[in-house]
Amino acid sequence: LKGMGGFYFGLPAVLVQVAGKGAIRWSAYEQFKHGLNVVGMPKASVDFVAGLGAGFTEAFLWTTPTERLKVLRQNDIRSGLNRYSSLPGAVRTVAAEHGITGLYAGIGACGLRQASGVGVRFAIYGRVKALLTTDSPQLWQSALAGGITGCTSTALNHPIDVVKTRLEAQDGIQKEYKNTLQCVKKIVGEEGFFVLYRGIAPRMMKISLGQAITFAAYERYSDIIGDVATLVS
């Protein structure tokens, strides 16, 4: 309906979302990790628990409202109504029709998705990296480890992503899905369990590539910042 541009519909919301949630995720992770180390949590659990905390934090502060806007704008392709033709316009429309809480539709499912995904990624990245090298990782090793963590987290939490998207896509007064648990029951009861894994292939490709880039960049920038800090001191 919108030509090639339809593949990029909702891109501004995605760009805003990715930049914001990345900053919140890594900052929150480091804060949670520091706190957990201070209280003496076993090191084997620190990365996972800190990742859970970071995931919930980014879901509440950033990811839920931006995901809501992204899904609504992308659904405009099918409806043809152009109710959410711009990012600022989408915010105004949702706020006017549903209140500010309308931006937090699906927050339960989004929080579960982000917490589980981020927790798993931080928990296994270091372990996968250690299997590849015991030295400072090369760029390709960091990317490979990140890609593997992305595939793993996607395989584990894709069902909750499907539920989250169903909840966020609802527009209007009458809503088919009331909450996360009811949504799961309704989907499985009416469409079957495997519907929860529909679309996993493209999402796994997206997440694995994204995490490969993210962790490789994190390792490289950490090295650069460490070198600069050493020179300054």
Accessible surface in RSA format (square Angstrom, percent):
REM  Atomic radii and reference values for relative SASA: ProtOr
REM  Chains: A
REM  Algorithm: Lee & Richards
REM  Probe-radius: 1.40
REM  Slices: 20
REM RES _ NUM      All-atoms   Total-Side   Main-Chain    Non-polar    All polar
REM                ABS   REL    ABS   REL    ABS   REL    ABS   REL    ABS   REL
RES LEU A   1   174.61  97.2  96.26  68.9  78.35 197.0 108.16  76.0  66.45 178.8
RES LYS A   2    66.86  32.6  39.65  24.3  27.21  64.8  30.16  27.2  36.70  39.1
RES GLY A   3    59.99  74.0   0.00   N/A  59.99  74.0  44.12 121.1  15.87  35.5
RES MET A   4   144.68  74.9 137.70  91.1   6.98  16.6 112.10  95.3  32.58  43.2
RES GLY A   5    46.75  57.7   0.00   N/A  46.75  57.7  35.42  97.2  11.34  25.4
RES GLY A   6    13.96  17.2   0.00   N/A  13.96  17.2   7.61  20.9   6.34  14.2
RES PHE A   7   162.47  81.3 126.89  78.6  35.59  92.6 132.31  80.2  30.17  86.3
RES TYR A   8   143.05  66.8 133.38  75.9   9.67  25.2  89.61  67.3  53.44  65.9
RES PHE A   9    38.76  19.4  30.97  19.2   7.79  20.3  33.99  20.6   4.77  13.7
RES GLY A  10     1.24   1.5   0.00   N/A   1.24   1.5   0.03   0.1   1.20   2.7
RES LEU A  11    70.10  39.0  68.00  48.6   2.10   5.3  69.96  49.1   0.14   0.4
RES PRO A  12    65.82  48.0  62.53  57.0   3.29  12.0  65.75  54.3   0.07   0.4
RES ALA A  13     1.72   1.6   0.67   1.0   1.05   2.4   1.69   2.4   0.03   0.1
RES VAL A  14    40.45  26.6  40.35  36.5   0.10   0.2  40.45  35.1   0.00   0.0
RES LEU A  15   109.03  60.7 103.69  74.2   5.34  13.4 104.37  73.3   4.66  12.5
RES VAL A  16    65.52  43.1  59.29  53.7   6.23  15.0  64.62  56.1   0.90   2.5
RES GLN A  17     4.89   2.7   4.89   3.6   0.00   0.0   0.46   1.0   4.43   3.4
RES VAL A  18    80.52  53.0  77.79  70.4   2.72   6.6  77.79  67.6   2.72   7.4
RES ALA A  19    71.93  66.1  53.12  82.0  18.81  42.8  64.03  90.2   7.90  20.9
RES GLY A  20    14.76  18.2   0.00   N/A  14.76  18.2  14.03  38.5   0.73   1.6
RES LYS A  21    38.06  18.6  38.06  23.4   0.00   0.0  12.99  11.7  25.07  26.7
RES GLY A  22    23.53  29.0   0.00   N/A  23.53  29.0  22.88  62.8   0.65   1.5
RES ALA A  23    64.82  59.6  49.57  76.5  15.25  34.7  61.51  86.6   3.31   8.8
RES ILE A  24    37.60  21.4  33.23  24.8   4.37  10.5  37.41  26.9   0.20   0.5
RES ARG A  25    17.01   7.1  17.01   8.7   0.00   0.0   2.68   3.7  14.33   8.7
RES TRP A  26    44.68  17.9  44.23  21.4   0.44   1.0  37.24  19.9   7.43  12.1
RES SER A  27    69.74  58.9  60.53  80.8   9.22  21.2  38.69  82.4  31.05  43.5
RES ALA A  28    12.49  11.5   6.03   9.3   6.47  14.7  12.04  17.0   0.46   1.2
RES TYR A  29    11.62   5.4  11.62   6.6   0.00   0.0   4.78   3.6   6.84   8.4
RES GLU A  30    73.62  42.3  69.95  52.9   3.67   8.7  38.13  73.8  35.49  29.0
RES GLN A  31   131.36  73.5 123.34  90.1   8.02  19.1  39.92  85.0  91.44  69.3
RES PHE A  32    84.20  42.1  79.42  49.2   4.78  12.4  83.54  50.6   0.66   1.9
RES LYS A  33    68.62  33.5  68.62  42.1   0.00   0.0  26.28  23.7  42.34  45.1
RES HIS A  34   122.23  66.8 118.06  82.1   4.17  10.7  77.95  80.3  44.28  51.5
RES GLY A  35    31.33  38.6   0.00   N/A  31.33  38.6  30.83  84.6   0.50   1.1
RES LEU A  36    26.85  15.0  26.36  18.9   0.49   1.2  26.38  18.5   0.48   1.3
RES ASN A  37    71.97  49.6  52.36  50.6  19.61  47.2  24.53  59.0  47.45  45.9
RES VAL A  38   106.22  69.9  74.77  67.7  31.45  75.8  82.19  71.4  24.03  65.2
RES VAL A  39   114.19  75.1  76.88  69.6  37.31  89.9  85.21  74.0  28.98  78.6
RES GLY A  40    57.64  71.1   0.00   N/A  57.64  71.1  31.45  86.3  26.20  58.7
RES MET A  41    57.01  29.5  44.65  29.6  12.36  29.4  50.19  42.7   6.83   9.0
RES PRO A  42    92.77  67.6  81.43  74.2  11.34  41.2  92.77  76.6   0.00   0.0
RES LYS A  43   181.78  88.7 164.94 101.2  16.84  40.1 107.61  96.9  74.17  79.0
RES ALA A  44    73.58  67.7  53.38  82.4  20.20  45.9  60.22  84.8  13.36  35.4
RES SER A  45    44.68  37.8  41.83  55.8   2.84   6.6  14.40  30.7  30.27  42.4
RES VAL A  46     4.39   2.9   4.39   4.0   0.00   0.0   4.39   3.8   0.00   0.0
RES ASP A  47    35.91  25.2  35.91  35.7   0.00   0.0   2.05   4.8  33.86  33.8
RES PHE A  48    79.87  40.0  79.63  49.3   0.24   0.6  79.63  48.3   0.24   0.7
RES VAL A  49    49.79  32.8  47.94  43.4   1.85   4.4  47.94  41.7   1.85   5.0
RES ALA A  50     0.00   0.0   0.00   0.0   0.00   0.0   0.00   0.0   0.00   0.0
RES GLY A  51     0.00   0.0   0.00   N/A   0.00   0.0   0.00   0.0   0.00   0.0
RES LEU A  52    50.19  28.0  50.19  35.9   0.00   0.0  50.19  35.3   0.00   0.0
RES GLY A  53    15.64  19.3   0.00   N/A  15.64  19.3  14.61  40.1   1.03   2.3
RES ALA A  54     0.00   0.0   0.00   0.0   0.00   0.0   0.00   0.0   0.00   0.0
RES GLY A  55     0.00   0.0   0.00   N/A   0.00   0.0   0.00   0.0   0.00   0.0
RES PHE A  56   100.58  50.3  96.42  59.7   4.17  10.8  96.71  58.6   3.87  11.1
RES THR A  57    38.38  27.3  31.27  31.7   7.11  16.9  28.11  37.8  10.27  15.5
RES GLU A  58     0.00   0.0   0.00   0.0   0.00   0.0   0.00   0.0   0.00   0.0
RES ALA A  59     1.18   1.1   1.18   1.8   0.00   0.0   1.18   1.7   0.00   0.0
RES PHE A  60   120.67  60.4 120.44  74.6   0.23   0.6 120.50  73.1   0.17   0.5
RES LEU A  61    97.56  54.3  79.77  57.1  17.79  44.7  81.28  57.1  16.29  43.8
RES TRP A  62    77.81  31.2  77.73  37.6   0.09   0.2  77.81  41.5   0.00   0.0
RES THR A  63     0.00   0.0   0.00   0.0   0.00   0.0   0.00   0.0   0.00   0.0
RES THR A  64     0.00   0.0   0.00   0.0   0.00   0.0   0.00   0.0   0.00   0.0
RES PRO A  65    18.85  13.7  18.85  17.2   0.00   0.0  18.85  15.6   0.00   0.0
RES THR A  66    14.72  10.5  14.68  14.9   0.04   0.1  14.71  19.8   0.01   0.0
RES GLU A  67     5.25   3.0   5.25   4.0   0.00   0.0   0.00   0.0   5.25   4.3
RES ARG A  68     2.20   0.9   2.20   1.1   0.00   0.0   0.00   0.0   2.20   1.3
RES LEU A  69    11.07   6.2  11.07   7.9   0.00   0.0  11.07   7.8   0.00   0.0
RES LYS A  70    28.14  13.7  28.14  17.3   0.00   0.0   5.63   5.1  22.51  24.0
RES VAL A  71     9.04   5.9   8.71   7.9   0.33   0.8   9.01   7.8   0.03   0.1
RES LEU A  72     3.53   2.0   2.53   1.8   1.00   2.5   2.53   1.8   1.00   2.7
RES ARG A  73    12.12   5.1  12.12   6.2   0.00   0.0   0.00   0.0  12.12   7.3
RES GLN A  74    69.05  38.6  65.30  47.7   3.75   8.9  17.58  37.4  51.47  39.0
RES ASN A  75    32.77  22.6  30.96  29.9   1.81   4.4  17.08  41.1  15.68  15.2
RES ASP A  76     4.59   3.2   4.49   4.5   0.10   0.2   0.04   0.1   4.55   4.5
RES ILE A  77    44.54  25.3  44.41  33.1   0.13   0.3  44.41  32.0   0.13   0.4
RES ARG A  78   183.80  77.2 157.35  80.2  26.45  63.0  74.51 101.8 109.29  66.2
RES SER A  79    60.13  50.8  27.21  36.3  32.92  75.8  37.10  79.0  23.04  32.3
RES GLY A  80    45.48  56.1   0.00   N/A  45.48  56.1  20.73  56.9  24.75  55.4
RES LEU A  81   120.55  67.1  97.36  69.7  23.19  58.3  99.79  70.1  20.76  55.9
RES ASN A  82    78.61  54.2  64.11  62.0  14.50  34.9  15.42  37.1  63.19  61.1
RES ARG A  83    79.37  33.3  61.12  31.2  18.25  43.4  37.11  50.7  42.26  25.6
RES TYR A  84     4.62   2.2   4.55   2.6   0.06   0.2   4.32   3.2   0.30   0.4
RES SER A  85    73.16  61.8  55.78  74.4  17.39  40.0  25.63  54.6  47.53  66.6
RES SER A  86    45.92  38.8  43.37  57.9   2.55   5.9  35.28  75.1  10.64  14.9
RES LEU A  87    37.70  21.0  35.05  25.1   2.66   6.7  35.05  24.6   2.66   7.1
RES PRO A  88    81.53  59.4  73.77  67.3   7.76  28.2  80.86  66.8   0.67   4.2
RES GLY A  89    14.42  17.8   0.00   N/A  14.42  17.8  13.87  38.1   0.55   1.2
RES ALA A  90     0.00   0.0   0.00   0.0   0.00   0.0   0.00   0.0   0.00   0.0
RES VAL A  91    54.56  35.9  54.56  49.4   0.00   0.0  54.56  47.4   0.00   0.0
RES ARG A  92   157.95  66.3 151.49  77.2   6.46  15.4  74.83 102.3  83.12  50.4
RES THR A  93    30.05  21.4  24.57  24.9   5.48  13.0  13.06  17.5  16.99  25.7
RES VAL A  94     0.17   0.1   0.07   0.1   0.10   0.2   0.17   0.1   0.00   0.0
RES ALA A  95    38.97  35.8  28.31  43.7  10.66  24.2  28.57  40.2  10.41  27.6
RES ALA A  96    89.35  82.2  46.60  71.9  42.75  97.2  57.94  81.6  31.41  83.2
RES GLU A  97    92.09  52.9  57.35  43.4  34.74  82.7  35.65  69.0  56.44  46.1
RES HIS A  98    45.13  24.7  20.54  14.3  24.59  62.9  19.73  20.3  25.40  29.6
RES GLY A  99    31.11  38.4   0.00   N/A  31.11  38.4  27.72  76.1   3.39   7.6
RES ILE A 100   115.58  65.8 108.92  81.1   6.65  16.0 108.92  78.4   6.65  18.0
RES THR A 101   102.93  73.2  94.80  96.1   8.14  19.4  75.01 100.7  27.93  42.2
RES GLY A 102     7.87   9.7   0.00   N/A   7.87   9.7   7.87  21.6   0.00   0.0
RES LEU A 103    15.80   8.8  15.80  11.3   0.00   0.0  15.80  11.1   0.00   0.0
RES TYR A 104    68.01  31.8  62.64  35.6   5.36  14.0  40.51  30.4  27.50  33.9
RES ALA A 105    23.69  21.8  13.63  21.0  10.05  22.9  23.69  33.4   0.00   0.0
RES GLY A 106    14.42  17.8   0.00   N/A  14.42  17.8   3.59   9.9  10.82  24.2
RES ILE A 107    64.27  36.6  62.41  46.5   1.86   4.5  62.41  44.9   1.86   5.1
RES GLY A 108    40.28  49.7   0.00   N/A  40.28  49.7  34.85  95.6   5.43  12.2
RES ALA A 109     0.00   0.0   0.00   0.0   0.00   0.0   0.00   0.0   0.00   0.0
RES CYS A 110     0.00   0.0   0.00   0.0   0.00   0.0   0.00   0.0   0.00   0.0
RES GLY A 111     4.64   5.7   0.00   N/A   4.64   5.7   4.64  12.7   0.00   0.0
RES LEU A 112    91.27  50.8  89.40  64.0   1.87   4.7  89.59  62.9   1.69   4.5
RES ARG A 113    19.94   8.4  19.12   9.7   0.82   2.0   2.73   3.7  17.22  10.4
RES GLN A 114     9.42   5.3   7.92   5.8   1.50   3.6   1.50   3.2   7.92   6.0
RES ALA A 115     2.59   2.4   2.59   4.0   0.00   0.0   2.59   3.6   0.00   0.0
RES SER A 116    38.58  32.6  35.57  47.5   3.01   6.9  37.42  79.7   1.16   1.6
RES GLY A 117     1.71   2.1   0.00   N/A   1.71   2.1   1.71   4.7   0.00   0.0
RES VAL A 118     1.09   0.7   1.00   0.9   0.09   0.2   1.09   0.9   0.00   0.0
RES GLY A 119     0.00   0.0   0.00   N/A   0.00   0.0   0.00   0.0   0.00   0.0
RES VAL A 120    22.28  14.7  21.49  19.5   0.80   1.9  22.28  19.4   0.00   0.0
RES ARG A 121    17.41   7.3  17.41   8.9   0.00   0.0   3.33   4.6  14.08   8.5
RES PHE A 122    14.64   7.3  10.40   6.4   4.24  11.0  10.60   6.4   4.04  11.6
RES ALA A 123    15.39  14.1  14.65  22.6   0.74   1.7  14.88  21.0   0.50   1.3
RES ILE A 124    41.30  23.5  41.30  30.8   0.00   0.0  41.30  29.7   0.00   0.0
RES TYR A 125    15.54   7.3  15.54   8.8   0.00   0.0  15.54  11.7   0.00   0.0
RES GLY A 126    33.69  41.5   0.00   N/A  33.69  41.5  27.08  74.3   6.61  14.8
RES ARG A 127   121.60  51.1 114.71  58.5   6.89  16.4  65.46  89.5  56.14  34.0
RES VAL A 128    20.69  13.6  20.69  18.7   0.00   0.0  20.69  18.0   0.00   0.0
RES LYS A 129    50.88  24.8  50.88  31.2   0.00   0.0  20.20  18.2  30.69  32.7
RES ALA A 130    60.64  55.8  47.15  72.8  13.49  30.7  50.41  71.0  10.23  27.1
RES LEU A 131   156.40  87.1 122.33  87.5  34.07  85.7 125.32  88.0  31.08  83.6
RES LEU A 132    58.45  32.5  33.61  24.0  24.84  62.4  36.18  25.4  22.27  59.9
RES THR A 133    24.26  17.3  11.03  11.2  13.22  31.5  11.28  15.1  12.98  19.6
RES THR A 134   135.22  96.2  95.10  96.4  40.12  95.6  77.23 103.7  57.99  87.7
RES ASP A 135   112.86  79.1  97.58  97.1  15.27  36.1  32.09  75.5  80.76  80.5
RES SER A 136    84.70  71.6  58.73  78.4  25.98  59.8  50.33 107.2  34.37  48.2
RES PRO A 137    25.81  18.8  10.83   9.9  14.99  54.5  10.83   8.9  14.99  93.1
RES GLN A 138   110.63  61.9 103.29  75.5   7.33  17.5  36.44  77.6  74.19  56.3
RES LEU A 139    94.63  52.7  87.21  62.4   7.42  18.6  90.09  63.3   4.54  12.2
RES TRP A 140   141.39  56.7 133.79  64.8   7.61  17.9 129.31  68.9  12.08  19.6
RES GLN A 141    15.88   8.9  15.88  11.6   0.00   0.0   0.00   0.0  15.88  12.0
RES SER A 142     0.93   0.8   0.93   1.2   0.00   0.0   0.13   0.3   0.80   1.1
RES ALA A 143    30.46  28.0  29.10  44.9   1.36   3.1  29.49  41.5   0.97   2.6
RES LEU A 144    78.91  43.9  72.97  52.2   5.94  14.9  78.88  55.4   0.03   0.1
RES ALA A 145     0.00   0.0   0.00   0.0   0.00   0.0   0.00   0.0   0.00   0.0
RES GLY A 146     0.00   0.0   0.00   N/A   0.00   0.0   0.00   0.0   0.00   0.0
RES GLY A 147    11.02  13.6   0.00   N/A  11.02  13.6  11.02  30.2   0.00   0.0
RES ILE A 148    70.84  40.3  68.49  51.0   2.34   5.7  70.16  50.5   0.67   1.8
RES THR A 149     0.00   0.0   0.00   0.0   0.00   0.0   0.00   0.0   0.00   0.0
RES GLY A 150     0.00   0.0   0.00   N/A   0.00   0.0   0.00   0.0   0.00   0.0
RES CYS A 151    47.31  35.8  46.34  51.7   0.97   2.3  17.99  45.6  29.31  31.6
RES THR A 152    48.06  34.2  42.19  42.8   5.88  14.0  33.79  45.4  14.27  21.6
RES SER A 153     0.24   0.2   0.01   0.0   0.23   0.5   0.24   0.5   0.00   0.0
RES THR A 154     0.14   0.1   0.00   0.0   0.14   0.3   0.14   0.2   0.00   0.0
RES ALA A 155    44.54  41.0  37.37  57.7   7.17  16.3  37.53  52.8   7.01  18.6
RES LEU A 156   116.34  64.8  90.79  64.9  25.56  64.2  92.81  65.2  23.53  63.3
RES ASN A 157     8.79   6.1   5.39   5.2   3.41   8.2   7.70  18.5   1.09   1.1
RES HIS A 158     4.66   2.5   4.66   3.2   0.00   0.0   4.66   4.8   0.00   0.0
RES PRO A 159    25.81  18.8  25.68  23.4   0.14   0.5  25.81  21.3   0.00   0.0
RES ILE A 160    29.39  16.7  27.01  20.1   2.38   5.7  28.21  20.3   1.18   3.2
RES ASP A 161    16.24  11.4  16.24  16.2   0.00   0.0   0.00   0.0  16.24  16.2
RES VAL A 162    17.43  11.5  14.53  13.2   2.90   7.0  17.43  15.1   0.00   0.0
RES VAL A 163     1.26   0.8   1.26   1.1   0.00   0.0   1.26   1.1   0.00   0.0
RES LYS A 164     2.04   1.0   2.04   1.3   0.00   0.0   0.13   0.1   1.91   2.0
RES THR A 165    53.15  37.8  53.15  53.9   0.00   0.0  44.27  59.5   8.88  13.4
RES ARG A 166    56.27  23.6  53.73  27.4   2.54   6.0  24.66  33.7  31.61  19.2
RES LEU A 167    11.33   6.3   9.59   6.9   1.74   4.4   9.59   6.7   1.74   4.7
RES GLU A 168     0.00   0.0   0.00   0.0   0.00   0.0   0.00   0.0   0.00   0.0
RES ALA A 169    31.28  28.8  20.00  30.9  11.28  25.7  20.17  28.4  11.11  29.4
RES GLN A 170    24.42  13.7  17.33  12.7   7.08  16.9  19.90  42.4   4.52   3.4
RES ASP A 171    56.01  39.2  26.86  26.7  29.15  68.9  18.10  42.6  37.91  37.8
RES GLY A 172    28.13  34.7   0.00   N/A  28.13  34.7  28.13  77.2   0.00   0.0
RES ILE A 173   162.19  92.3 139.10 103.6  23.09  55.6 143.27 103.2  18.91  51.3
RES GLN A 174   163.26  91.3 142.38 104.1  20.88  49.7  64.42 137.1  98.84  75.0
RES LYS A 175    68.47  33.4  58.26  35.7  10.22  24.3  47.04  42.3  21.43  22.8
RES GLU A 176    95.74  55.0  75.51  57.1  20.22  48.2  37.41  72.4  58.33  47.6
RES TYR A 177    14.87   6.9  12.82   7.3   2.05   5.3   6.26   4.7   8.61  10.6
RES LYS A 178   146.71  71.6 113.42  69.6  33.29  79.3  82.00  73.8  64.71  68.9
RES ASN A 179    81.02  55.9  75.10  72.6   5.93  14.3  36.57  88.0  44.45  43.0
RES THR A 180    30.11  21.4  27.79  28.2   2.32   5.5  22.36  30.0   7.75  11.7
RES LEU A 181   116.00  64.6 112.65  80.6   3.35   8.4 113.97  80.0   2.03   5.5
RES GLN A 182    55.91  31.3  52.90  38.7   3.01   7.2  37.47  79.8  18.45  14.0
RES CYS A 183     0.00   0.0   0.00   0.0   0.00   0.0   0.00   0.0   0.00   0.0
RES VAL A 184    45.66  30.0  45.66  41.3   0.00   0.0  45.66  39.7   0.00   0.0
RES LYS A 185   135.06  65.9 122.36  75.1  12.70  30.2  79.91  71.9  55.15  58.7
RES LYS A 186    55.56  27.1  47.01  28.8   8.55  20.4  19.81  17.8  35.75  38.1
RES ILE A 187     0.54   0.3   0.00   0.0   0.54   1.3   0.54   0.4   0.00   0.0
RES VAL A 188    53.19  35.0  46.48  42.1   6.71  16.2  46.48  40.4   6.71  18.2
RES GLY A 189    67.60  83.4   0.00   N/A  67.60  83.4  33.66  92.4  33.94  76.0
RES GLU A 190   115.49  66.3  76.89  58.2  38.60  91.9  41.73  80.7  73.77  60.2
RES GLU A 191    71.97  41.3  44.28  33.5  27.68  65.9  32.66  63.2  39.31  32.1
RES GLY A 192    31.19  38.5   0.00   N/A  31.19  38.5  28.86  79.2   2.33   5.2
RES PHE A 193   105.76  52.9  99.92  61.9   5.84  15.2  99.92  60.6   5.84  16.7
RES PHE A 194   166.40  83.3 158.07  97.9   8.33  21.7 158.58  96.1   7.82  22.4
RES VAL A 195    14.17   9.3  11.16  10.1   3.01   7.2  13.30  11.6   0.87   2.3
RES LEU A 196     8.32   4.6   8.32   6.0   0.00   0.0   8.32   5.8   0.00   0.0
RES TYR A 197    75.57  35.3  68.97  39.2   6.60  17.2  40.82  30.7  34.75  42.8
RES ARG A 198   154.80  65.0 139.40  71.1  15.39  36.7  69.05  94.4  85.75  52.0
RES GLY A 199    39.25  48.4   0.00   N/A  39.25  48.4  26.80  73.5  12.45  27.9
RES ILE A 200    44.07  25.1  43.43  32.4   0.64   1.6  43.43  31.3   0.64   1.7
RES ALA A 201    70.53  64.8  59.84  92.3  10.69  24.3  66.43  93.5   4.10  10.9
RES PRO A 202    87.83  64.0  78.53  71.6   9.30  33.8  83.20  68.7   4.63  28.8
RES ARG A 203    25.23  10.6  20.39  10.4   4.84  11.5  18.57  25.4   6.66   4.0
RES MET A 204    52.80  27.3  52.80  34.9   0.00   0.0  23.00  19.6  29.80  39.5
RES MET A 205   125.92  65.2 119.87  79.3   6.05  14.4  86.72  73.7  39.20  51.9
RES LYS A 206   123.07  60.0 112.77  69.2  10.29  24.5  81.93  73.7  41.13  43.8
RES ILE A 207    24.56  14.0  23.12  17.2   1.44   3.5  24.56  17.7   0.00   0.0
RES SER A 208    18.19  15.4  17.37  23.2   0.82   1.9   6.44  13.7  11.75  16.5
RES LEU A 209   109.69  61.1 109.29  78.2   0.40   1.0 109.59  77.0   0.10   0.3
RES GLY A 210    29.67  36.6   0.00   N/A  29.67  36.6  28.10  77.1   1.57   3.5
RES GLN A 211    16.07   9.0  16.07  11.7   0.00   0.0   0.00   0.0  16.07  12.2
RES ALA A 212    15.97  14.7  15.91  24.6   0.06   0.1  15.97  22.5   0.00   0.0
RES ILE A 213   123.52  70.3 118.77  88.5   4.75  11.4 122.87  88.5   0.65   1.8
RES THR A 214    43.13  30.7  36.30  36.8   6.83  16.3  20.16  27.1  22.97  34.7
RES PHE A 215     4.80   2.4   4.80   3.0   0.00   0.0   4.80   2.9   0.00   0.0
RES ALA A 216     7.69   7.1   7.30  11.3   0.39   0.9   7.30  10.3   0.39   1.0
RES ALA A 217    34.39  31.6  28.40  43.8   5.99  13.6  34.12  48.0   0.28   0.7
RES TYR A 218    80.61  37.6  73.97  42.1   6.64  17.3  54.45  40.9  26.16  32.2
RES GLU A 219    25.28  14.5  25.26  19.1   0.02   0.0   6.18  12.0  19.10  15.6
RES ARG A 220   114.80  48.2 113.20  57.7   1.60   3.8  32.72  44.7  82.07  49.7
RES TYR A 221   136.29  63.6 136.29  77.5   0.00   0.0  87.68  65.9  48.60  59.9
RES SER A 222    46.66  39.4  32.94  44.0  13.72  31.6  29.97  63.8  16.68  23.4
RES ASP A 223    69.37  48.6  62.80  62.5   6.56  15.5  23.98  56.4  45.39  45.3
RES ILE A 224    82.39  46.9  81.23  60.5   1.16   2.8  82.32  59.3   0.07   0.2
RES ILE A 225   118.28  67.3 116.89  87.1   1.39   3.4 117.93  84.9   0.35   1.0
RES GLY A 226    34.10  42.0   0.00   N/A  34.10  42.0  32.00  87.8   2.10   4.7
RES ASP A 227    91.71  64.2  89.34  88.9   2.38   5.6  24.34  57.3  67.37  67.2
RES VAL A 228    78.78  51.8  78.77  71.3   0.01   0.0  78.78  68.4   0.00   0.0
RES ALA A 229    56.88  52.3  46.35  71.5  10.53  24.0  53.00  74.6   3.88  10.3
RES THR A 230    98.21  69.8  86.12  87.3  12.08  28.8  64.27  86.3  33.94  51.3
RES LEU A 231   154.15  85.8 124.54  89.1  29.61  74.4 128.07  89.9  26.08  70.2
RES VAL A 232   125.21  82.4  92.76  84.0  32.45  78.2 100.10  87.0  25.11  68.1
RES SER A 233   123.94 104.7  56.99  76.1  66.96 154.2  63.49 135.2  60.46  84.7
END  Absolute sums over single chains surface
CHAIN  1 A    12607.2      10312.1       2295.1       8856.0       3751.2
END  Absolute sums over all chains
TOTAL         12607.2      10312.1       2295.1       8856.0       3751.2
